[in-house]
Amino acid sequence: MVIAMLFIGCTKTAIAPVAQIQPELVIANAVGIKLKTPFVTSEVAMNVKTETAQTVTIKIFDIANKVVSKSTMDVKAGDNIVKVYTSALPSSAYRIGLFDAKGSQLAITDFNKL
């Protein structure tokens, strides 16, 4: 529990303008989350796609399903390229989820911190 509390808020996210979506970040569905690569070192680009402009929360869970990081941001409808910084996380497997303002899960995917 103490370890999880230390990492909450240790990662940063930044939204980049979307000119053209790289092929590895394309999401076919109307809502989703997709990492550029499932193998991460200090940061990873991802696409956060929603049907409407809204406030979302991105949560990173460890293998015990404890939240180790969370970040809230405003996204526009459609594709949003987001950079997540993971240097504060120890090497392990993680799950990253996208949640709406009511806390409902919109999408989830896995990654490995090298």
Secondary structure, 3 states (H helix, E strand, C coil): CHHHHHHCCCCCEEEECCCCCCHHHCCCCCCEEEECCCEECCEEEEEEEECCCEEEEEEEECCCCCEEEEEEEEECCEEEEEEEECCCCCCEEEEEEEECCCCCEEEEEEEEEC
